[in-house]
Each structure stands twice: as structure tokens, then as C-alpha cells.
Amino acid sequence: MAKPIKETPVLYDDDAERLEMAAHNVVPLTDEERKEIMKAYDDVKKCCAP
């Protein structure tokens, strides 16, 4: 049987500021990085497909 999911902790002070800054300063992926990730994903899908 599965264990119950715990509540998400509330962040305060420095932790909350750090999380908010990270959420506002997201660096988008380049097209090359995105292609590499998708190629790796496709390779994994091929290996796991029946």
C-alpha cells in the first residue's frame, strides 16, 4: 500500500527569496540543447518499447 504524501513545507526568509529569484530568472534552452535532450529521450523510448 502506498504511503501518504506529506505536505509541502512552507519556505521562509533566504530560502523563499532564493526560490523566487530562481523562478524569475529562468534561462531558456538553446535549440541545440533541446535537440540533444529530445534525441536522448527518443533513444530511451526505443530501448523501453516492447
PQR file of N, CA, C, O and H, with PARSE charges and radii, in Angstrom:
ATOM      1  N   MET A   1       0.847  -1.174   0.000 -0.4000 1.5000
ATOM      2  CA  MET A   1       0.000   0.000   0.000 -0.0000 2.0000
ATOM      3  C   MET A   1       0.898   1.245   0.000  0.5500 1.7000
ATOM      4  O   MET A   1       1.959   1.249   0.625 -0.5500 1.4000
ATOM      5  N   ALA A   2       0.478   2.275  -0.687 -0.4000 1.5000
ATOM      6  CA  ALA A   2       1.279   3.492  -0.806 -0.0000 2.0000
ATOM      7  C   ALA A   2       1.259   4.290   0.493  0.5500 1.7000
ATOM      8  O   ALA A   2       0.289   4.272   1.250 -0.5500 1.4000
ATOM      9  H   ALA A   2      -0.384   2.272  -1.195  0.4000 1.0000
ATOM     10  N   LYS A   3       2.358   4.985   0.719 -0.4000 1.5000
ATOM     11  CA  LYS A   3       2.450   5.859   1.894 -0.0000 2.0000
ATOM     12  C   LYS A   3       1.756   7.176   1.589  0.5500 1.7000
ATOM     13  O   LYS A   3       1.751   7.618   0.441 -0.5500 1.4000
ATOM     14  H   LYS A   3       3.147   5.000   0.104  0.4000 1.0000
ATOM     15  N   PRO A   4       1.170   7.810   2.599 -0.5600 1.5000
ATOM     16  CA  PRO A   4       0.525   9.104   2.354  0.2800 2.0000
ATOM     17  C   PRO A   4       1.569  10.167   1.981  0.5500 1.7000
ATOM     18  O   PRO A   4       2.708  10.123   2.446 -0.5500 1.4000
ATOM     19  N   ILE A   5       1.165  11.111   1.145 -0.4000 1.5000
ATOM     20  CA  ILE A   5       2.055  12.184   0.714 -0.0000 2.0000
ATOM     21  C   ILE A   5       2.089  13.262   1.788  0.5500 1.7000
ATOM     22  O   ILE A   5       1.046  13.704   2.270 -0.5500 1.4000
ATOM     23  H   ILE A   5       0.239  11.147   0.768  0.4000 1.0000
ATOM     24  N   LYS A   6       3.297  13.682   2.159 -0.4000 1.5000
ATOM     25  CA  LYS A   6       3.453  14.717   3.175 -0.0000 2.0000
ATOM     26  C   LYS A   6       3.133  16.085   2.578  0.5500 1.7000
ATOM     27  O   LYS A   6       3.216  16.276   1.365 -0.5500 1.4000
ATOM     28  H   LYS A   6       4.144  13.322   1.767  0.4000 1.0000
ATOM     29  N   GLU A   7       2.769  17.027   3.434 -0.4000 1.5000
ATOM     30  CA  GLU A   7       2.505  18.381   2.978 -0.0000 2.0000
ATOM     31  C   GLU A   7       3.797  19.039   2.512  0.5500 1.7000
ATOM     32  O   GLU A   7       4.878  18.737   3.018 -0.5500 1.4000
ATOM     33  H   GLU A   7       2.701  16.872   4.420  0.4000 1.0000
ATOM     34  N   THR A   8       3.674  19.932   1.553 -0.4000 1.5000
ATOM     35  CA  THR A   8       4.828  20.681   1.075 -0.0000 2.0000
ATOM     36  C   THR A   8       5.216  21.696   2.143  0.5500 1.7000
ATOM     37  O   THR A   8       4.361  22.438   2.626 -0.5500 1.4000
ATOM     38  H   THR A   8       2.796  20.177   1.142  0.4000 1.0000
ATOM     39  N   PRO A   9       6.493  21.742   2.518 -0.5600 1.5000
ATOM     40  CA  PRO A   9       6.894  22.692   3.552  0.2800 2.0000
ATOM     41  C   PRO A   9       6.811  24.139   3.056  0.5500 1.7000
ATOM     42  O   PRO A   9       6.982  24.411   1.868 -0.5500 1.4000
ATOM     43  N   VAL A  10       6.549  25.047   3.975 -0.4000 1.5000
ATOM     44  CA  VAL A  10       6.492  26.468   3.665 -0.0000 2.0000
ATOM     45  C   VAL A  10       7.908  27.025   3.771  0.5500 1.7000
ATOM     46  O   VAL A  10       8.624  26.744   4.733 -0.5500 1.4000
ATOM     47  H   VAL A  10       6.409  24.826   4.940  0.4000 1.0000
ATOM     48  N   LEU A  11       8.304  27.817   2.773 -0.4000 1.5000
ATOM     49  CA  LEU A  11       9.645  28.392   2.773 -0.0000 2.0000
ATOM     50  C   LEU A  11       9.613  29.799   3.351  0.5500 1.7000
ATOM     51  O   LEU A  11       8.674  30.558   3.110 -0.5500 1.4000
ATOM     52  H   LEU A  11       7.722  28.045   1.992  0.4000 1.0000
ATOM     53  N   TYR A  12      10.642  30.141   4.115 -0.4000 1.5000
ATOM     54  CA  TYR A  12      10.750  31.453   4.740 -0.0000 2.0000
ATOM     55  C   TYR A  12      12.116  32.063   4.440  0.5500 1.7000
ATOM     56  O   TYR A  12      13.048  31.353   4.064 -0.5500 1.4000
ATOM     57  H   TYR A  12      11.405  29.524   4.311  0.4000 1.0000
ATOM     58  N   ASP A  13      12.229  33.352   4.602 -0.4000 1.5000
ATOM     59  CA  ASP A  13      13.477  34.110   4.557 -0.0000 2.0000
ATOM     60  C   ASP A  13      14.316  33.829   3.311  0.5500 1.7000
ATOM     61  O   ASP A  13      13.833  33.964   2.187 -0.5500 1.4000
ATOM     62  H   ASP A  13      11.472  33.929   4.908  0.4000 1.0000
ATOM     63  N   ASP A  14      15.571  33.438   3.516 -0.4000 1.5000
ATOM     64  CA  ASP A  14      16.512  33.264   2.409 -0.0000 2.0000
ATOM     65  C   ASP A  14      16.060  32.191   1.432  0.5500 1.7000
ATOM     66  O   ASP A  14      16.214  32.350   0.221 -0.5500 1.4000
ATOM     67  H   ASP A  14      15.964  33.328   4.429  0.4000 1.0000
ATOM     68  N   ASP A  15      15.505  31.103   1.946 -0.4000 1.5000
ATOM     69  CA  ASP A  15      15.046  30.025   1.072 -0.0000 2.0000
ATOM     70  C   ASP A  15      13.936  30.518   0.138  0.5500 1.7000
ATOM     71  O   ASP A  15      13.941  30.202  -1.052 -0.5500 1.4000
ATOM     72  H   ASP A  15      15.379  30.975   2.929  0.4000 1.0000
ATOM     73  N   ALA A  16      12.997  31.281   0.667 -0.4000 1.5000
ATOM     74  CA  ALA A  16      11.887  31.795  -0.139 -0.0000 2.0000
ATOM     75  C   ALA A  16      12.405  32.781  -1.182  0.5500 1.7000
ATOM     76  O   ALA A  16      11.966  32.749  -2.332 -0.5500 1.4000
ATOM     77  H   ALA A  16      12.992  31.538   1.633  0.4000 1.0000
ATOM     78  N   GLU A  17      13.323  33.647  -0.799 -0.4000 1.5000
ATOM     79  CA  GLU A  17      13.888  34.615  -1.744 -0.0000 2.0000
ATOM     80  C   GLU A  17      14.657  33.901  -2.855  0.5500 1.7000
ATOM     81  O   GLU A  17      14.548  34.273  -4.024 -0.5500 1.4000
ATOM     82  H   GLU A  17      13.680  33.672   0.135  0.4000 1.0000
ATOM     83  N   ARG A  18      15.429  32.886  -2.497 -0.4000 1.5000
ATOM     84  CA  ARG A  18      16.216  32.142  -3.476 -0.0000 2.0000
ATOM     85  C   ARG A  18      15.296  31.440  -4.480  0.5500 1.7000
ATOM     86  O   ARG A  18      15.572  31.441  -5.679 -0.5500 1.4000
ATOM     87  H   ARG A  18      15.519  32.584  -1.548  0.4000 1.0000
ATOM     88  N   LEU A  19      14.211  30.846  -3.995 -0.4000 1.5000
ATOM     89  CA  LEU A  19      13.264  30.170  -4.878 -0.0000 2.0000
ATOM     90  C   LEU A  19      12.583  31.168  -5.810  0.5500 1.7000
ATOM     91  O   LEU A  19      12.426  30.897  -7.000 -0.5500 1.4000
ATOM     92  H   LEU A  19      13.987  30.846  -3.020  0.4000 1.0000
ATOM     93  N   GLU A  20      12.183  32.307  -5.281 -0.4000 1.5000
ATOM     94  CA  GLU A  20      11.524  33.315  -6.102 -0.0000 2.0000
ATOM     95  C   GLU A  20      12.469  33.865  -7.176  0.5500 1.7000
ATOM     96  O   GLU A  20      12.060  34.064  -8.320 -0.5500 1.4000
ATOM     97  H   GLU A  20      12.311  32.527  -4.314  0.4000 1.0000
ATOM     98  N   MET A  21      13.722  34.106  -6.810 -0.4000 1.5000
ATOM     99  CA  MET A  21      14.704  34.597  -7.784 -0.0000 2.0000
ATOM    100  C   MET A  21      14.929  33.559  -8.885  0.5500 1.7000
ATOM    101  O   MET A  21      15.017  33.909 -10.062 -0.5500 1.4000
ATOM    102  H   MET A  21      14.054  33.944  -5.881  0.4000 1.0000
ATOM    103  N   ALA A  22      15.023  32.284  -8.502 -0.4000 1.5000
ATOM    104  CA  ALA A  22      15.223  31.226  -9.489 -0.0000 2.0000
ATOM    105  C   ALA A  22      14.026  31.138 -10.428  0.5500 1.7000
ATOM    106  O   ALA A  22      14.199  30.884 -11.620 -0.5500 1.4000
ATOM    107  H   ALA A  22      14.952  31.999  -7.546  0.4000 1.0000
ATOM    108  N   ALA A  23      12.822  31.342  -9.917 -0.4000 1.5000
ATOM    109  CA  ALA A  23      11.618  31.274 -10.746 -0.0000 2.0000
ATOM    110  C   ALA A  23      11.541  32.442 -11.729  0.5500 1.7000
ATOM    111  O   ALA A  23      11.002  32.291 -12.825 -0.5500 1.4000
ATOM    112  H   ALA A  23      12.681  31.548  -8.949  0.4000 1.0000
ATOM    113  N   HIS A  24      12.067  33.586 -11.350 -0.4000 1.5000
ATOM    114  CA  HIS A  24      12.015  34.767 -12.217 -0.0000 2.0000
ATOM    115  C   HIS A  24      13.175  34.839 -13.199  0.5500 1.7000
ATOM    116  O   HIS A  24      13.086  35.562 -14.192 -0.5500 1.4000
ATOM    117  H   HIS A  24      12.504  33.708 -10.459  0.4000 1.0000
ATOM    118  N   ASN A  25      14.257  34.112 -12.953 -0.4000 1.5000
ATOM    119  CA  ASN A  25      15.449  34.186 -13.802 -0.0000 2.0000
ATOM    120  C   ASN A  25      15.720  32.869 -14.511  0.5500 1.7000
ATOM    121  O   ASN A  25      16.829  32.339 -14.447 -0.5500 1.4000
ATOM    122  H   ASN A  25      14.329  33.524 -12.147  0.4000 1.0000
ATOM    123  N   VAL A  26      14.714  32.346 -15.181 -0.4000 1.5000
ATOM    124  CA  VAL A  26      14.851  31.085 -15.897 -0.0000 2.0000
ATOM    125  C   VAL A  26      15.576  31.354 -17.221  0.5500 1.7000
ATOM    126  O   VAL A  26      15.212  32.263 -17.967 -0.5500 1.4000
ATOM    127  H   VAL A  26      13.813  32.776 -15.233  0.4000 1.0000
ATOM    128  N   VAL A  27      16.600  30.553 -17.496 -0.4000 1.5000
ATOM    129  CA  VAL A  27      17.347  30.684 -18.743 -0.0000 2.0000
ATOM    130  C   VAL A  27      16.798  29.664 -19.733  0.5500 1.7000
ATOM    131  O   VAL A  27      16.839  28.463 -19.463 -0.5500 1.4000
ATOM    132  H   VAL A  27      16.895  29.814 -16.890  0.4000 1.0000
ATOM    133  N   PRO A  28      16.283  30.120 -20.876 -0.5600 1.5000
ATOM    134  CA  PRO A  28      15.718  29.176 -21.845  0.2800 2.0000
ATOM    135  C   PRO A  28      16.808  28.331 -22.495  0.5500 1.7000
ATOM    136  O   PRO A  28      17.962  28.746 -22.593 -0.5500 1.4000
ATOM    137  N   LEU A  29      16.417  27.135 -22.938 -0.4000 1.5000
ATOM    138  CA  LEU A  29      17.343  26.244 -23.617 -0.0000 2.0000
ATOM    139  C   LEU A  29      17.593  26.732 -25.038  0.5500 1.7000
ATOM    140  O   LEU A  29      16.721  27.321 -25.677 -0.5500 1.4000
ATOM    141  H   LEU A  29      15.479  26.798 -22.859  0.4000 1.0000
ATOM    142  N   THR A  30      18.812  26.469 -25.516 -0.4000 1.5000
ATOM    143  CA  THR A  30      19.091  26.753 -26.919 -0.0000 2.0000
ATOM    144  C   THR A  30      18.488  25.631 -27.754  0.5500 1.7000
ATOM    145  O   THR A  30      18.151  24.567 -27.235 -0.5500 1.4000
ATOM    146  H   THR A  30      19.520  25.991 -24.997  0.4000 1.0000
ATOM    147  N   ASP A  31      18.357  25.883 -29.053 -0.4000 1.5000
ATOM    148  CA  ASP A  31      17.801  24.849 -29.946 -0.0000 2.0000
ATOM    149  C   ASP A  31      18.685  23.611 -29.944  0.5500 1.7000
ATOM    150  O   ASP A  31      18.181  22.490 -30.005 -0.5500 1.4000
ATOM    151  H   ASP A  31      18.631  26.747 -29.475  0.4000 1.0000
ATOM    152  N   GLU A  32      20.003  23.802 -29.872 -0.4000 1.5000
ATOM    153  CA  GLU A  32      20.927  22.667 -29.859 -0.0000 2.0000
ATOM    154  C   GLU A  32      20.740  21.812 -28.605  0.5500 1.7000
ATOM    155  O   GLU A  32      20.711  20.585 -28.690 -0.5500 1.4000
ATOM    156  H   GLU A  32      20.413  24.713 -29.822  0.4000 1.0000
ATOM    157  N   GLU A  33      20.614  22.456 -27.447 -0.4000 1.5000
ATOM    158  CA  GLU A  33      20.400  21.731 -26.194 -0.0000 2.0000
ATOM    159  C   GLU A  33      19.077  20.963 -26.238  0.5500 1.7000
ATOM    160  O   GLU A  33      18.996  19.815 -25.802 -0.5500 1.4000
ATOM    161  H   GLU A  33      20.637  23.453 -27.379  0.4000 1.0000
ATOM    162  N   ARG A  34      18.056  21.611 -26.764 -0.4000 1.5000
ATOM    163  CA  ARG A  34      16.731  20.980 -26.856 -0.0000 2.0000
ATOM    164  C   ARG A  34      16.788  19.739 -27.760  0.5500 1.7000
ATOM    165  O   ARG A  34      16.186  18.714 -27.440 -0.5500 1.4000
ATOM    166  H   ARG A  34      18.121  22.544 -27.117  0.4000 1.0000
ATOM    167  N   LYS A  35      17.510  19.829 -28.889 -0.4000 1.5000
ATOM    168  CA  LYS A  35      17.638  18.699 -29.806 -0.0000 2.0000
ATOM    169  C   LYS A  35      18.382  17.542 -29.140  0.5500 1.7000
ATOM    170  O   LYS A  35      17.999  16.384 -29.304 -0.5500 1.4000
ATOM    171  H   LYS A  35      17.999  20.661 -29.149  0.4000 1.0000
ATOM    172  N   GLU A  36      19.451  17.851 -28.386 -0.4000 1.5000
ATOM    173  CA  GLU A  36      20.203  16.809 -27.688 -0.0000 2.0000
ATOM    174  C   GLU A  36      19.325  16.086 -26.665  0.5500 1.7000
ATOM    175  O   GLU A  36      19.377  14.862 -26.549 -0.5500 1.4000
ATOM    176  H   GLU A  36      19.762  18.792 -28.254  0.4000 1.0000
ATOM    177  N   ILE A  37      18.534  16.839 -25.939 -0.4000 1.5000
ATOM    178  CA  ILE A  37      17.651  16.258 -24.923 -0.0000 2.0000
ATOM    179  C   ILE A  37      16.602  15.366 -25.587  0.5500 1.7000
ATOM    180  O   ILE A  37      16.333  14.260 -25.119 -0.5500 1.4000
ATOM    181  H   ILE A  37      18.492  17.834 -26.033  0.4000 1.0000
ATOM    182  N   MET A  38      16.012  15.854 -26.679 -0.4000 1.5000
ATOM    183  CA  MET A  38      14.990  15.065 -27.359 -0.0000 2.0000
ATOM    184  C   MET A  38      15.582  13.805 -27.987  0.5500 1.7000
ATOM    185  O   MET A  38      14.920  12.767 -28.012 -0.5500 1.4000
ATOM    186  H   MET A  38      16.230  16.753 -27.060  0.4000 1.0000
ATOM    187  N   LYS A  39      16.818  13.875 -28.495 -0.4000 1.5000
ATOM    188  CA  LYS A  39      17.467  12.693 -29.050 -0.0000 2.0000
ATOM    189  C   LYS A  39      17.691  11.651 -27.952  0.5500 1.7000
ATOM    190  O   LYS A  39      17.437  10.465 -28.162 -0.5500 1.4000
ATOM    191  H   LYS A  39      17.355  14.718 -28.474  0.4000 1.0000
ATOM    192  N   ALA A  40      18.163  12.087 -26.791 -0.4000 1.5000
ATOM    193  CA  ALA A  40      18.372  11.164 -25.674 -0.0000 2.0000
ATOM    194  C   ALA A  40      17.039  10.558 -25.236  0.5500 1.7000
ATOM    195  O   ALA A  40      16.971   9.369 -24.923 -0.5500 1.4000
ATOM    196  H   ALA A  40      18.369  13.051 -26.621  0.4000 1.0000
ATOM    197  N   TYR A  41      15.992  11.361 -25.215 -0.4000 1.5000
ATOM    198  CA  TYR A  41      14.667  10.877 -24.837 -0.0000 2.0000
ATOM    199  C   TYR A  41      14.171   9.831 -25.825  0.5500 1.7000
ATOM    200  O   TYR A  41      13.632   8.799 -25.426 -0.5500 1.4000
ATOM    201  H   TYR A  41      16.047  12.326 -25.470  0.4000 1.0000
ATOM    202  N   ASP A  42      14.352  10.099 -27.115 -0.4000 1.5000
ATOM    203  CA  ASP A  42      13.920   9.133 -28.145 -0.0000 2.0000
ATOM    204  C   ASP A  42      14.692   7.825 -28.027  0.5500 1.7000
ATOM    205  O   ASP A  42      14.123   6.748 -28.208 -0.5500 1.4000
ATOM    206  H   ASP A  42      14.789  10.938 -27.440  0.4000 1.0000
ATOM    207  N   ASP A  43      16.002   7.916 -27.719 -0.4000 1.5000
ATOM    208  CA  ASP A  43      16.808   6.709 -27.537 -0.0000 2.0000
ATOM    209  C   ASP A  43      16.292   5.875 -26.377  0.5500 1.7000
ATOM    210  O   ASP A  43      16.215   4.650 -26.475 -0.5500 1.4000
ATOM    211  H   ASP A  43      16.463   8.791 -27.572  0.4000 1.0000
ATOM    212  N   VAL A  44      15.942   6.526 -25.287 -0.4000 1.5000
ATOM    213  CA  VAL A  44      15.411   5.811 -24.122 -0.0000 2.0000
ATOM    214  C   VAL A  44      14.066   5.176 -24.456  0.5500 1.7000
ATOM    215  O   VAL A  44      13.800   4.041 -24.061 -0.5500 1.4000
ATOM    216  H   VAL A  44      16.004   7.520 -25.207  0.4000 1.0000
ATOM    217  N   LYS A  45      13.220   5.901 -25.179 -0.4000 1.5000
ATOM    218  CA  LYS A  45      11.912   5.352 -25.567 -0.0000 2.0000
ATOM    219  C   LYS A  45      12.083   4.096 -26.422  0.5500 1.7000
ATOM    220  O   LYS A  45      11.345   3.124 -26.258 -0.5500 1.4000
ATOM    221  H   LYS A  45      13.436   6.823 -25.500  0.4000 1.0000
ATOM    222  N   LYS A  46      13.064   4.120 -27.339 -0.4000 1.5000
ATOM    223  CA  LYS A  46      13.301   2.963 -28.195 -0.0000 2.0000
ATOM    224  C   LYS A  46      13.749   1.761 -27.377  0.5500 1.7000
ATOM    225  O   LYS A  46      13.330   0.635 -27.645 -0.5500 1.4000
ATOM    226  H   LYS A  46      13.663   4.909 -27.472  0.4000 1.0000
ATOM    227  N   CYS A  47      14.605   1.995 -26.374 -0.4000 1.5000
ATOM    228  CA  CYS A  47      15.090   0.913 -25.536 -0.0000 2.0000
ATOM    229  C   CYS A  47      13.985   0.306 -24.667  0.5500 1.7000
ATOM    230  O   CYS A  47      14.005  -0.887 -24.367 -0.5500 1.4000
ATOM    231  H   CYS A  47      14.945   2.910 -26.156  0.4000 1.0000
ATOM    232  N   CYS A  48      13.039   1.127 -24.275 -0.4000 1.5000
ATOM    233  CA  CYS A  48      11.994   0.669 -23.343 -0.0000 2.0000
ATOM    234  C   CYS A  48      10.741   0.158 -24.062  0.5500 1.7000
ATOM    235  O   CYS A  48       9.877  -0.454 -23.434 -0.5500 1.4000
ATOM    236  H   CYS A  48      13.023   2.096 -24.519  0.4000 1.0000
ATOM    237  N   ALA A  49      10.639   0.397 -25.342 -0.4000 1.5000
ATOM    238  CA  ALA A  49       9.459  -0.044 -26.084 -0.0000 2.0000
ATOM    239  C   ALA A  49       9.471  -1.563 -26.233  0.5500 1.7000
ATOM    240  O   ALA A  49      10.529  -2.152 -26.455 -0.5500 1.4000
ATOM    241  H   ALA A  49      11.340   0.895 -25.852  0.4000 1.0000
ATOM    242  N   PRO A  50       8.317  -2.198 -26.115 -0.5600 1.5000
ATOM    243  CA  PRO A  50       8.249  -3.657 -26.270  0.2800 2.0000
ATOM    244  C   PRO A  50       8.440  -4.109 -27.704  0.5500 1.7000
ATOM    245  O   PRO A  50       8.407  -5.307 -27.983 -0.5500 1.4000
TER
END
